[in-house]
């Protein structure tokens, strides 16, 4: 796994800390543990899938989907980060 440079420099988790481990847990079939590790993992995967569709499939317009998923993903990431920093540390 790649080290988090933000955590190395400042000593606290960044907003994306846990995404690599969470993705690894999904690959091993541990879906609940993946969500616990990084709550935005599933919206992140949907977001990346929509970006791929946006780039590959030019017949359909996926722009609203990409923007909507980006907004939902950002909200989930921010809320879970604030919760983690406030209540778990």
N, C-alpha and C positions, 0 to 999 in steps of 0.2 A: 504494500500500500504506500501511496505517496504521503509524505509528511505534510502537515498543515503549516505553512510558513507563518500565517497569522498567529497561530497558537504558539509557535516557537518564538516569535518576536515579542508578543504581548502577554503570553501566559494564560490566555482565556480562549475558549472555543470561538470559532468564527460561525457565521450564520449557516455555512454549508458543512460544518463538521459532522461527520457520521454518514455522509452520503455514500462513500466508498464501501464502508462496512455494511451499510444497509443494502446496497446493491449485491454485495457478496452473499448476504443472508438470503436474498431472493433467489439467487442462483442455486443455493443449497436447499431451497424449499421452505425456509423459515420465514413465512410471510408476516406473522404477528411480531416476531422479533425485529424484522426489518422496519415495520411501522413504528415500533417502540424506539428504535435507534434513531430514525430520522422520519418524522411524521409526514413530511412532504414527498416521500419517495415515489408514491404512486402518481401523484400529480406531476412530478418531475418527469417520470417515464412517459406519461401521456403528452406532456408538453414536447418532449424530444421527438416522439412519434408524430405529432402534428407538424413539427418543423420539417421533418423528413418528408411528410406528405406534401407540405407546402412547396418544397424544393423540387420533388420528383414529379408530382402530378400537377401539371400546369393547366389541365382542363377545368379543374374545380378551384374555387377561391377559398382557401383555408385561412385567410388573414384574420377574420373575426375569431375563429377558433383558437388560433395561435395567441392572439392578444388576450382573449378571455382566460385561457389556461395559464398564461404568464401572470396575469393579475391574481388569479386564484392561488397559484403556486407561491407567489410573493407573499400574499397574506398569510398563508399557512406557515411558510418559513419564518416570517417575522413573529407571528403569535407563538409558535413553538419555541423560537429562540428566546423570546422574552420570558416565557414560562420557565424554560430551562435555567436561565440566568437568575431569575427571581426566586424560584422555589427549590431548585435542585442543587444549587451551589451555595 
